[in-house]
Amino acid sequence: MQNLEHIRMLVLSADLGSFSACARRLGKAQSAVSHAISSLEIDLDVELFDRSTRKPMLTPAGERLYRSAKALLAQSEEFVQMAKAINQQEESNLRIVLDDALMTPAVASVLATFCHKFPYTQLDIQTHPSPDIIPLLLNNQASFGIMVSEISAIKEVDFCYIGQIPMVPICHPDHELARREGINEPDLYPYRQIAIRGSQQLESPMLMSVTPNVWWCSSTLNALTLVKQGIGWSYLPLYLAQPYIDKKELIKLDVSFDHQTWQAPIDIVWPRGLTKGPALTWLQNELKRVMPKDQCLS
């Protein structure tokens, strides 16, 4: 087994260009670095540096071993950092289940920060319609969920309201509804709605269909695709619809019953009695912080 400190001196000497620079970086005498490199060469039976020039240069064999040495040091550092994470009781993995309508830019930004703050906690991110999320938690198939609020269902789990998401009614520009103004709810009845429901054929009470002619999806992204094909109209998150509205590929319906952009409330939910480690606690707190409370997403 090679001495990691000697391997570190090999890498630093190559990176900094001299044994003396390596010694200064490590706070050691130059003779200690020279001795360490010589010991490493004896142990490996390989000449690592060409000392015939003013500054020692890696030999071809040294170049090959240098690359391996850098990888070895990186693995050693990862080993140490993982041990620290374990000592701090950071979770080894978390399974998150969320409605795909709620993978907003704010949520994605939190996850991007999470991967740097907790690099040794693996995330398993699953998407399901909101009505399916609490049953998954109750069956121990997820650590926590992000869902459109359901007042009756959340009695079975712990929950926290974290904000809301703007929802808009949209259709294809060639759809008949695109040319209508001041649309009332009965005006929608003749036209197919694209709506979301779960595996038990349950809709979220906050996202109920309003027309008798409905096509169902379990995915908001699939619903968006169908609307873009002109198959029907749908209520979808503003952040998903806005880029297509801006390009005039979708039209926001002029409905008379939405005086302002309708906001669907969002909860984070988790099984009762769940022990929260540092990673889950941080993640939930950040989601509370970034989700919009009373303003539209941009």
Sequence and secondary structure as in RCSB ss.txt:
>XXXX:A:sequence
MQNLEHIRMLVLSADLGSFSACARRLGKAQSAVSHAISSLEIDLDVELFDRSTRKPMLTPAGERLYRSAKALLAQ
SEEFVQMAKAINQQEESNLRIVLDDALMTPAVASVLATFCHKFPYTQLDIQTHPSPDIIPLLLNNQASFGIMVSE
ISAIKEVDFCYIGQIPMVPICHPDHELARREGINEPDLYPYRQIAIRGSQQLESPMLMSVTPNVWWCSSTLNALT
LVKQGIGWSYLPLYLAQPYIDKKELIKLDVSFDHQTWQAPIDIVWPRGLTKGPALTWLQNELKRVMPKDQCLS
>XXXX:A:secstr
   HHHHHHHHHHHHHSSHHHHHHHHT  HHHHHHHHHHHHHHHT   EETTSSS EE HHHHHHHHHHHHHHHH
HHHHHHHHHHHHTT  SEEEEEE GGG  HHHHHHHHHHHHH TTSEEEEEE  HHHHHHHHHTT  SEEEEE  
TTGGGGSEEEEEEEEEEEEEE TTSGGGG SSB HHHHTTS EEEE  TTS   GGG   SSSEEEES HHHHHH
HHHTTS BEEEEHHHHHHHHHTTSSEE  BTT SS EEEEEEEEE TT    HHHHHHHHHHHHHS SSS   
